[in-house]
Amino acid sequence: MYGWIWRHLPGNAWVRALISLVLVLAVVYALFQYVFPWAEPLLPFGDVTVDGSTGTEAGQ
């Protein structure tokens, strides 16, 4: 897949590298702006299983 993308980009190797970098940055931007905020409520990161005790009672 990456070879196919590389072959279809215009220009020499430096131009292709620059276009590839811009494409990667665009994908990362889209993930952080749209995909991750949409998926965050669906993920269990807010489900905490630790209670509020300090743990000093268990050591005695």
SEDRENBA-849719 format. One record per residue: residue number from 1; y, x, z of N, C-alpha, C, O in turn. Coordinates in nm, 3 decimals. Layout:
@i->NUM, n.c2->Y, n.c1->X, n.c3->Z, ca.c2->Y, ca.c1->X, ca.c3->Z, c.c2->Y, c.c1->X, c.c3->Z, o.c2->Y, o.c1->X, o.c3->Z
...
//
This chain:
@i->1, n.c2->-0.118, n.c1->0.083, n.c3->0.000, ca.c2->0.000, ca.c1->0.000, ca.c3->0.000, c.c2->0.125, c.c1->0.088, c.c3->0.000, o.c2->0.219, o.c1->0.062, o.c3->-0.076
@i->2, n.c2->0.129, n.c1->0.191, n.c3->0.085, ca.c2->0.247, ca.c1->0.277, ca.c3->0.090, c.c2->0.265, c.c1->0.355, c.c3->-0.039, o.c2->0.378, o.c1->0.378, o.c3->-0.084
@i->3, n.c2->0.155, n.c1->0.394, n.c3->-0.100, ca.c2->0.163, ca.c1->0.462, ca.c3->-0.228, c.c2->0.218, c.c1->0.371, c.c3->-0.336, o.c2->0.295, o.c1->0.416, o.c3->-0.421
@i->4, n.c2->0.179, n.c1->0.245, n.c3->-0.333, ca.c2->0.229, ca.c1->0.149, ca.c3->-0.431, c.c2->0.380, c.c1->0.131, c.c3->-0.415, o.c2->0.453, o.c1->0.128, o.c3->-0.513
@i->5, n.c2->0.425, n.c1->0.119, n.c3->-0.290, ca.c2->0.569, ca.c1->0.105, ca.c3->-0.265, c.c2->0.642, c.c1->0.231, c.c3->-0.312, o.c2->0.746, o.c1->0.221, o.c3->-0.376
@i->6, n.c2->0.588, n.c1->0.348, n.c3->-0.280, ca.c2->0.652, ca.c1->0.474, ca.c3->-0.317, c.c2->0.663, c.c1->0.487, c.c3->-0.469, o.c2->0.766, o.c1->0.531, o.c3->-0.520
@i->7, n.c2->0.559, n.c1->0.449, n.c3->-0.541, ca.c2->0.562, ca.c1->0.460, ca.c3->-0.687, c.c2->0.661, c.c1->0.363, c.c3->-0.751, o.c2->0.713, o.c1->0.391, o.c3->-0.858
@i->8, n.c2->0.688, n.c1->0.250, n.c3->-0.687, ca.c2->0.776, ca.c1->0.150, ca.c3->-0.746, c.c2->0.923, c.c1->0.165, c.c3->-0.704, o.c2->1.009, o.c1->0.091, o.c3->-0.752
@i->9, n.c2->0.953, n.c1->0.259, n.c3->-0.616, ca.c2->1.093, ca.c1->0.284, ca.c3->-0.580, c.c2->1.158, c.c1->0.370, c.c3->-0.688, o.c2->1.094, o.c1->0.460, o.c3->-0.744
@i->10, n.c2->1.285, n.c1->0.344, n.c3->-0.719, ca.c2->1.351, ca.c1->0.422, ca.c3->-0.823, c.c2->1.401, c.c1->0.557, c.c3->-0.770, o.c2->1.416, o.c1->0.575, o.c3->-0.649
@i->11, n.c2->1.426, n.c1->0.650, n.c3->-0.860, ca.c2->1.488, ca.c1->0.776, ca.c3->-0.825, c.c2->1.389, c.c1->0.888, c.c3->-0.797, o.c2->1.268, o.c1->0.871, o.c3->-0.809
@i->12, n.c2->1.445, n.c1->1.002, n.c3->-0.759, ca.c2->1.361, ca.c1->1.117, ca.c3->-0.725, c.c2->1.313, c.c1->1.105, c.c3->-0.580, o.c2->1.332, o.c1->1.001, o.c3->-0.517
@i->13, n.c2->1.252, n.c1->1.211, n.c3->-0.528, ca.c2->1.191, ca.c1->1.205, ca.c3->-0.395, c.c2->1.295, c.c1->1.181, c.c3->-0.286, o.c2->1.269, o.c1->1.108, o.c3->-0.191
@i->14, n.c2->1.415, n.c1->1.243, n.c3->-0.298, ca.c2->1.518, ca.c1->1.225, ca.c3->-0.196, c.c2->1.570, c.c1->1.083, c.c3->-0.194, o.c2->1.593, o.c1->1.026, o.c3->-0.087
@i->15, n.c2->1.590, n.c1->1.025, n.c3->-0.310, ca.c2->1.638, ca.c1->0.887, ca.c3->-0.317, c.c2->1.531, c.c1->0.792, c.c3->-0.265, o.c2->1.562, o.c1->0.697, o.c3->-0.193
@i->16, n.c2->1.408, n.c1->0.818, n.c3->-0.300, ca.c2->1.297, ca.c1->0.735, ca.c3->-0.250, c.c2->1.286, c.c1->0.744, c.c3->-0.098, o.c2->1.261, o.c1->0.644, o.c3->-0.031
@i->17, n.c2->1.304, n.c1->0.863, n.c3->-0.043, ca.c2->1.297, ca.c1->0.880, ca.c3->0.102, c.c2->1.410, c.c1->0.804, c.c3->0.170, o.c2->1.389, o.c1->0.740, o.c3->0.273
@i->18, n.c2->1.530, n.c1->0.810, n.c3->0.112, ca.c2->1.643, ca.c1->0.737, ca.c3->0.168, c.c2->1.621, c.c1->0.586, c.c3->0.161, o.c2->1.648, o.c1->0.514, o.c3->0.257
@i->19, n.c2->1.572, n.c1->0.537, n.c3->0.048, ca.c2->1.543, ca.c1->0.394, ca.c3->0.034, c.c2->1.433, c.c1->0.353, c.c3->0.131, o.c2->1.440, o.c1->0.245, o.c3->0.191
@i->20, n.c2->1.332, n.c1->0.437, n.c3->0.147, ca.c2->1.224, ca.c1->0.407, ca.c3->0.242, c.c2->1.278, c.c1->0.398, c.c3->0.384, o.c2->1.238, o.c1->0.309, o.c3->0.460
@i->21, n.c2->1.367, n.c1->0.489, n.c3->0.421, ca.c2->1.426, ca.c1->0.485, ca.c3->0.554, c.c2->1.506, c.c1->0.357, c.c3->0.575, o.c2->1.498, o.c1->0.295, o.c3->0.681
@i->22, n.c2->1.583, n.c1->0.318, n.c3->0.475, ca.c2->1.660, ca.c1->0.194, ca.c3->0.484, c.c2->1.567, c.c1->0.074, c.c3->0.496, o.c2->1.595, o.c1->-0.018, o.c3->0.572
@i->23, n.c2->1.458, n.c1->0.074, n.c3->0.421, ca.c2->1.362, ca.c1->-0.038, ca.c3->0.431, c.c2->1.297, c.c1->-0.045, c.c3->0.568, o.c2->1.280, o.c1->-0.154, o.c3->0.623
@i->24, n.c2->1.261, n.c1->0.069, n.c3->0.625, ca.c2->1.201, ca.c1->0.072, ca.c3->0.759, c.c2->1.302, c.c1->0.021, c.c3->0.862, o.c2->1.266, o.c1->-0.057, o.c3->0.949
@i->25, n.c2->1.426, n.c1->0.065, n.c3->0.852, ca.c2->1.528, ca.c1->0.019, ca.c3->0.945, c.c2->1.553, c.c1->-0.131, c.c3->0.931, o.c2->1.577, o.c1->-0.199, o.c3->1.030
@i->26, n.c2->1.546, n.c1->-0.183, n.c3->0.809, ca.c2->1.563, ca.c1->-0.327, ca.c3->0.788, c.c2->1.449, c.c1->-0.406, c.c3->0.851, o.c2->1.472, o.c1->-0.512, o.c3->0.909
@i->27, n.c2->1.328, n.c1->-0.355, n.c3->0.841, ca.c2->1.213, ca.c1->-0.422, ca.c3->0.902, c.c2->1.224, c.c1->-0.419, c.c3->1.054, o.c2->1.199, o.c1->-0.520, o.c3->1.120
@i->28, n.c2->1.263, n.c1->-0.305, n.c3->1.111, ca.c2->1.279, ca.c1->-0.295, ca.c3->1.256, c.c2->1.389, c.c1->-0.389, c.c3->1.304, o.c2->1.373, o.c1->-0.456, o.c3->1.406
@i->29, n.c2->1.500, n.c1->-0.396, n.c3->1.231, ca.c2->1.609, ca.c1->-0.487, ca.c3->1.265, c.c2->1.561, c.c1->-0.632, c.c3->1.263, o.c2->1.589, o.c1->-0.709, o.c3->1.355
@i->30, n.c2->1.489, n.c1->-0.670, n.c3->1.159, ca.c2->1.439, ca.c1->-0.807, ca.c3->1.149, c.c2->1.342, c.c1->-0.839, c.c3->1.263, o.c2->1.344, o.c1->-0.950, o.c3->1.316
@i->31, n.c2->1.259, n.c1->-0.744, n.c3->1.300, ca.c2->1.167, ca.c1->-0.767, ca.c3->1.412, c.c2->1.243, c.c1->-0.790, c.c3->1.542, o.c2->1.214, o.c1->-0.885, o.c3->1.614
@i->32, n.c2->1.340, n.c1->-0.704, n.c3->1.571, ca.c2->1.412, ca.c1->-0.716, ca.c3->1.697, c.c2->1.506, c.c1->-0.837, c.c3->1.701, o.c2->1.529, o.c1->-0.893, o.c3->1.808
@i->33, n.c2->1.560, n.c1->-0.877, n.c3->1.588, ca.c2->1.656, ca.c1->-0.987, ca.c3->1.586, c.c2->1.591, c.c1->-1.124, c.c3->1.575, o.c2->1.645, o.c1->-1.222, o.c3->1.627
@i->34, n.c2->1.478, n.c1->-1.133, n.c3->1.507, ca.c2->1.421, ca.c1->-1.264, ca.c3->1.477, c.c2->1.278, c.c1->-1.284, c.c3->1.529, o.c2->1.249, o.c1->-1.386, o.c3->1.591
@i->35, n.c2->1.191, n.c1->-1.188, n.c3->1.506, ca.c2->1.049, ca.c1->-1.208, ca.c3->1.540, c.c2->1.025, c.c1->-1.195, c.c3->1.689, o.c2->0.963, o.c1->-1.283, o.c3->1.748
@i->36, n.c2->1.073, n.c1->-1.088, n.c3->1.753, ca.c2->1.048, ca.c1->-1.068, ca.c3->1.895, c.c2->1.112, c.c1->-1.177, c.c3->1.982, o.c2->1.046, o.c1->-1.225, o.c3->2.075
@i->37, n.c2->1.238, n.c1->-1.218, n.c3->1.957, ca.c2->1.293, ca.c1->-1.327, ca.c3->2.037, c.c2->1.217, c.c1->-1.458, c.c3->2.019, o.c2->1.205, o.c1->-1.537, o.c3->2.112
@i->38, n.c2->1.166, n.c1->-1.482, n.c3->1.899, ca.c2->1.088, ca.c1->-1.604, ca.c3->1.876, c.c2->0.955, c.c1->-1.597, c.c3->1.951, o.c2->0.911, o.c1->-1.699, o.c3->2.006
@i->39, n.c2->0.890, n.c1->-1.481, n.c3->1.954, ca.c2->0.758, ca.c1->-1.468, ca.c3->2.015, c.c2->0.763, c.c1->-1.448, c.c3->2.166, o.c2->0.662, o.c1->-1.470, o.c3->2.233
@i->40, n.c2->0.876, n.c1->-1.409, n.c3->2.221, ca.c2->0.885, ca.c1->-1.376, ca.c3->2.365, c.c2->0.845, c.c1->-1.492, c.c3->2.455, o.c2->0.772, o.c1->-1.467, o.c3->2.551
@i->41, n.c2->0.886, n.c1->-1.617, n.c3->2.431, ca.c2->0.842, ca.c1->-1.725, ca.c3->2.520, c.c2->0.692, c.c1->-1.753, c.c3->2.511, o.c2->0.634, o.c1->-1.814, o.c3->2.601
@i->42, n.c2->0.629, n.c1->-1.710, n.c3->2.403, ca.c2->0.486, ca.c1->-1.734, ca.c3->2.385, c.c2->0.399, c.c1->-1.630, c.c3->2.454, o.c2->0.278, o.c1->-1.650, o.c3->2.468
@i->43, n.c2->0.459, n.c1->-1.519, n.c3->2.496, ca.c2->0.383, ca.c1->-1.410, ca.c3->2.557, c.c2->0.386, c.c1->-1.420, c.c3->2.709, o.c2->0.483, o.c1->-1.471, o.c3->2.766
@i->44, n.c2->0.281, n.c1->-1.373, n.c3->2.777, ca.c2->0.270, ca.c1->-1.391, ca.c3->2.922, c.c2->0.338, c.c1->-1.284, c.c3->3.005, o.c2->0.290, o.c1->-1.253, o.c3->3.115
@i->45, n.c2->0.448, n.c1->-1.225, n.c3->2.959, ca.c2->0.512, ca.c1->-1.117, ca.c3->3.035, c.c2->0.579, c.c1->-1.168, c.c3->3.161, o.c2->0.601, o.c1->-1.089, o.c3->3.253
@i->46, n.c2->0.613, n.c1->-1.295, n.c3->3.170, ca.c2->0.678, ca.c1->-1.349, ca.c3->3.288, c.c2->0.581, c.c1->-1.397, c.c3->3.394, o.c2->0.623, o.c1->-1.435, o.c3->3.503
@i->47, n.c2->0.451, n.c1->-1.395, n.c3->3.364, ca.c2->0.351, ca.c1->-1.440, ca.c3->3.460, c.c2->0.318, c.c1->-1.326, c.c3->3.557, o.c2->0.237, o.c1->-1.239, o.c3->3.525
@i->48, n.c2->0.381, n.c1->-1.328, n.c3->3.673, ca.c2->0.362, ca.c1->-1.222, ca.c3->3.771, c.c2->0.258, c.c1->-1.267, c.c3->3.872, o.c2->0.262, o.c1->-1.381, o.c3->3.919
@i->49, n.c2->0.163, n.c1->-1.179, n.c3->3.905, ca.c2->0.058, ca.c1->-1.213, ca.c3->4.000, c.c2->0.076, c.c1->-1.143, c.c3->4.134, o.c2->-0.011, o.c1->-1.154, o.c3->4.220
@i->50, n.c2->0.186, n.c1->-1.074, n.c3->4.153, ca.c2->0.212, ca.c1->-1.003, ca.c3->4.278, c.c2->0.300, c.c1->-1.093, c.c3->4.365, o.c2->0.399, o.c1->-1.148, o.c3->4.317
@i->51, n.c2->0.263, n.c1->-1.108, n.c3->4.493, ca.c2->0.346, ca.c1->-1.189, ca.c3->4.582, c.c2->0.464, c.c1->-1.107, c.c3->4.634, o.c2->0.476, o.c1->-0.989, o.c3->4.600
@i->52, n.c2->0.549, n.c1->-1.166, n.c3->4.714, ca.c2->0.672, ca.c1->-1.100, ca.c3->4.758, c.c2->0.656, c.c1->-1.011, c.c3->4.879, o.c2->0.757, o.c1->-0.959, o.c3->4.927
@i->53, n.c2->0.536, n.c1->-0.988, n.c3->4.931, ca.c2->0.520, ca.c1->-0.904, ca.c3->5.050, c.c2->0.543, c.c1->-0.758, c.c3->5.017, o.c2->0.528, o.c1->-0.715, o.c3->4.902
@i->54, n.c2->0.581, n.c1->-0.682, n.c3->5.120, ca.c2->0.610, ca.c1->-0.541, ca.c3->5.100, c.c2->0.486, c.c1->-0.453, c.c3->5.108, o.c2->0.491, o.c1->-0.337, o.c3->5.068
@i->55, n.c2->0.377, n.c1->-0.506, n.c3->5.157, ca.c2->0.254, ca.c1->-0.429, ca.c3->5.164, c.c2->0.237, c.c1->-0.351, c.c3->5.293, o.c2->0.138, o.c1->-0.280, o.c3->5.308
@i->56, n.c2->0.331, n.c1->-0.360, n.c3->5.388, ca.c2->0.320, ca.c1->-0.284, ca.c3->5.513, c.c2->0.214, c.c1->-0.344, c.c3->5.604, o.c2->0.156, o.c1->-0.272, o.c3->5.685
@i->57, n.c2->0.189, n.c1->-0.474, n.c3->5.593, ca.c2->0.090, ca.c1->-0.538, ca.c3->5.680, c.c2->-0.051, c.c1->-0.494, c.c3->5.646, o.c2->-0.137, o.c1->-0.484, o.c3->5.734
@i->58, n.c2->-0.076, n.c1->-0.467, n.c3->5.520, ca.c2->-0.212, ca.c1->-0.431, ca.c3->5.477, c.c2->-0.251, c.c1->-0.292, c.c3->5.525, o.c2->-0.370, o.c1->-0.265, o.c3->5.543
@i->59, n.c2->-0.158, n.c1->-0.204, n.c3->5.544, ca.c2->-0.189, ca.c1->-0.067, ca.c3->5.584, c.c2->-0.217, c.c1->-0.052, c.c3->5.732, o.c2->-0.260, o.c1->0.056, o.c3->5.773
@i->60, n.c2->-0.195, n.c1->-0.153, n.c3->5.815, ca.c2->-0.214, ca.c1->-0.139, ca.c3->5.959, c.c2->-0.344, c.c1->-0.193, c.c3->6.005, o.c2->-0.374, o.c1->-0.189, o.c3->6.125
//
